[in-house]
Amino acid sequence: MATAEVINMPNPAAMVPPESCMIAAEDLWKTYDMGSEQQVHALRGVNLRIQRNEYVAIMGPSGSGKSTLMNVLGCLDVPDGGTYELAGENVGKLSDDQLAAIRNKHIGFVFQTFNLLSRLNAVENVQLAERLAGKPGKTSHARDLLSEVGLGQRLNHLPRQLSGGEAQRVSIAVALANDPDLLLADELTGELDTATAAKVMDVLRGAWERRHLTILLVTHNRDLAAQADHRLRLLDGIVKAA
């Protein structure tokens, strides 16, 4: 079985990623200029392949570059150097509009903060996500997604009327609204208690199993990372095998 792989830099001919790759990153760099001739290298030559339908956790302490890597892999930012192929398409040098199109086509996001619109109920939040992805935003489909994450009885509740775990499950339904190939989850249980976090992780794994997604979970929590099929570690901007 193919697994997530931290790759070295062999000859270029050997670097053509197989069709099974969802993520193929080679020598990714991201540097931030902090002024006064000070630079922070958030990513330092990341080499990584993640196969389609894999569930991978990337661990690392605060400041290790996890959020930067998530932003680059999620096409929210572009690297300063290196190449990045997502689902076989080189996305490292695309324009902002092209990156937005790639996100709408391929990627769903779940963040630690739920990112729900407070004035919209659960169904409406999912419908909005569908419309932003260029889909019809049918009420029936939004209801189906919320039922999939165990919220069939909370469809018309506003975010303030939901518990933290319920709000995060709505966020997962929102992330699934564009039927993504890749789901990026960034510290999605950071604001939840242990029991609630376990339920949210069960929902995430259920979506992976039913939909054959590729999931990349970014976390500093070893117990959560252990639920993924494969684990990698990010330290000082470099990805290593866990």
ZAKEVO-271595 format. One record per residue (C-alpha): residue in three letters; x negated, y, z. Coordinates in steps of 0.1 Angstrom, whole numbers, padded with zeros to 4 digits, always signed. Last residue first. Layout:
N
ALAXYZ
...
This chain:
242
ALA-0073+0107+0125
ALA-0089+0110+0091
LYS-0103+0145+0086
VAL-0090+0177+0072
ILE-0113+0208+0075
GLY-0101+0243+0085
ASP-0117+0243+0119
LEU-0101+0210+0128
LEU-0072+0193+0109
ARG-0064+0157+0117
LEU-0047+0131+0096
ARG-0020+0105+0105
HIS-0001+0079+0085
ASP+0032+0062+0090
ALA+0046+0090+0111
GLN+0060+0083+0145
ALA+0026+0086+0161
ALA+0025+0123+0151
LEU+0054+0129+0175
ASP+0035+0113+0204
ARG+0003+0131+0195
ASN+0019+0165+0197
HIS-0002+0192+0179
THR+0022+0190+0149
VAL+0025+0194+0112
LEU+0048+0168+0096
LEU+0044+0162+0059
ILE+0073+0142+0045
THR+0075+0127+0010
LEU+0112+0118+0005
HIS+0126+0084-0003
ARG+0162+0097+0004
ARG+0175+0072+0028
GLU+0143+0064+0046
TRP+0130+0100+0048
ALA+0164+0113+0059
GLY+0165+0087+0087
ARG+0130+0097+0098
LEU+0141+0133+0101
VAL+0172+0124+0120
ASP+0152+0102+0144
MET+0128+0131+0149
VAL+0157+0153+0159
LYS+0169+0127+0184
ALA+0134+0124+0199
ALA+0132+0162+0202
THR+0164+0162+0222
ALA+0151+0137+0247
THR+0117+0156+0250
ASP+0131+0191+0254
LEU+0132+0213+0224
GLU+0113+0245+0214
GLY+0083+0229+0197
THR+0105+0202+0180
LEU+0100+0214+0144
GLU+0063+0220+0148
ASP+0061+0227+0110
ALA+0082+0202+0090
LEU+0075+0202+0052
LEU+0099+0180+0031
LEU+0087+0171-0004
ASP+0109+0157-0032
PRO+0137+0182-0024
ASP+0174+0177-0028
ASN+0180+0215-0028
ALA+0202+0213+0003
LEU+0178+0190+0022
ALA+0161+0219+0040
VAL+0195+0233+0050
ALA+0204+0199+0064
ILE+0172+0199+0084
SER+0180+0234+0097
VAL+0214+0221+0107
ARG+0196+0194+0127
GLN+0175+0221+0143
ALA+0206+0240+0154
GLU+0220+0208+0169
GLY+0188+0202+0189
GLY+0188+0238+0202
SER+0225+0235+0212
LEU+0251+0251+0189
GLN+0275+0280+0195
ARG+0248+0306+0189
PRO+0242+0290+0154
LEU+0279+0295+0145
HIS+0302+0264+0146
ASN+0323+0255+0116
LEU+0307+0221+0108
ARG+0302+0209+0143
GLN+0321+0176+0142
GLY+0302+0162+0112
LEU+0269+0171+0128
GLY+0251+0138+0127
VAL+0223+0147+0102
GLU+0242+0130+0073
SER+0274+0146+0084
LEU+0258+0180+0079
LEU+0247+0169+0044
ASP+0282+0157+0036
ARG+0297+0189+0048
ALA+0274+0209+0026
HIS+0283+0187-0004
SER+0320+0192+0002
THR+0317+0230+0006
LYS+0301+0232-0028
GLY+0270+0253-0031
PRO+0268+0252-0069
LYS+0230+0248-0071
GLY+0205+0274-0081
ALA+0182+0269-0050
LEU+0195+0301-0034
ARG+0230+0286-0039
GLU+0221+0254-0021
ALA+0206+0274+0008
LEU+0237+0295+0011
GLN+0259+0264+0012
VAL+0238+0250+0040
ASN+0242+0282+0061
GLU+0279+0283+0052
VAL+0285+0248+0065
ALA+0268+0255+0098
ASN+0285+0288+0104
LEU+0272+0321+0091
ARG+0267+0353+0111
SER+0236+0341+0128
LEU+0217+0332+0097
LEU+0196+0301+0104
ASN+0158+0303+0106
PHE+0156+0274+0132
THR+0124+0286+0148
GLN+0100+0256+0149
PHE+0103+0253+0111
VAL+0119+0229+0086
PHE+0111+0235+0049
GLY+0124+0218+0018
ILE+0103+0216-0014
HIS+0106+0204-0050
LYS+0128+0225-0072
ASN+0134+0256-0051
ARG+0098+0257-0040
ILE+0085+0253-0076
ALA+0108+0282-0087
ALA+0095+0304-0059
LEU+0059+0296-0070
GLN+0067+0306-0105
ASP+0081+0339-0093
ASP+0051+0346-0071
SER+0027+0338-0100
LEU+0010+0304-0104
LYS-0027+0298-0098
GLY-0027+0269-0074
VAL+0004+0252-0088
ASN-0011+0226-0110
GLU+0018+0202-0117
GLY+0016+0165-0110
ALA+0042+0164-0082
LEU+0022+0193-0065
GLU-0013+0198-0078
TYR-0037+0220-0059
THR-0071+0232-0071
GLY-0100+0249-0053
GLY-0105+0285-0042
ASP-0087+0314-0027
PRO-0057+0293-0021
VAL-0021+0305-0028
ASP+0006+0312-0004
LEU+0042+0301+0002
CYS+0037+0272-0022
GLY+0044+0247+0005
LEU+0010+0232+0003
VAL-0005+0267+0008
ASN+0018+0277+0036
MET+0014+0243+0054
LEU-0024+0246+0051
THR-0023+0281+0066
SER+0000+0269+0094
LYS-0023+0240+0103
GLY-0056+0260+0101
SER-0072+0249+0134
GLY-0061+0280+0153
SER-0039+0260+0177
PRO-0050+0224+0180
GLY-0047+0199+0152
MET-0025+0171+0139
ILE-0013+0164+0103
ALA+0015+0138+0102
VAL+0023+0119+0071
TYR+0055+0102+0059
GLU+0048+0089+0024
ASN+0074+0087-0003
ARG+0051+0100-0031
GLN+0014+0097-0022
ILE-0006+0123-0003
ARG-0041+0132-0015
LEU-0064+0156+0003
ASN-0096+0175+0000
VAL-0097+0207+0021
GLY-0128+0228+0013
ARG-0128+0251+0043
LEU-0093+0263+0051
ALA-0088+0291+0077
HIS-0122+0307+0069
VAL-0120+0339+0090
GLN-0140+0368+0077
GLN-0156+0398+0095
GLU-0172+0426+0074
SER-0156+0452+0097
GLY-0122+0440+0085
MET-0104+0407+0093
ASP-0107+0394+0057
TYR-0088+0361+0056
THR-0103+0331+0038
LYS-0084+0302+0022
TRP-0103+0274+0006
LEU-0091+0242-0011
ASP-0118+0218-0023
GLU-0094+0195-0041
ALA-0057+0190-0032
ALA-0035+0163-0047
ILE+0000+0163-0031
MET+0029+0141-0045
CYS+0006+0115-0058
SER+0020+0084-0075
GLU+0011+0097-0109
PRO-0025+0092-0100
PRO-0047+0122-0094
VAL-0076+0129-0119
MET-0106+0131-0095
ALA-0126+0103-0111
ALA-0135+0124-0141
PRO-0147+0152-0118
ASN-0175+0131-0102
PRO-0169+0124-0066
MET-0159+0150-0040
ASN-0147+0132-0009
ILE-0111+0124-0003
VAL-0089+0124+0028
GLU-0063+0099+0019
ALA-0026+0094+0026
THR-0019+0058+0020
ALA-0013+0034-0009
MET+0000+0000+0000
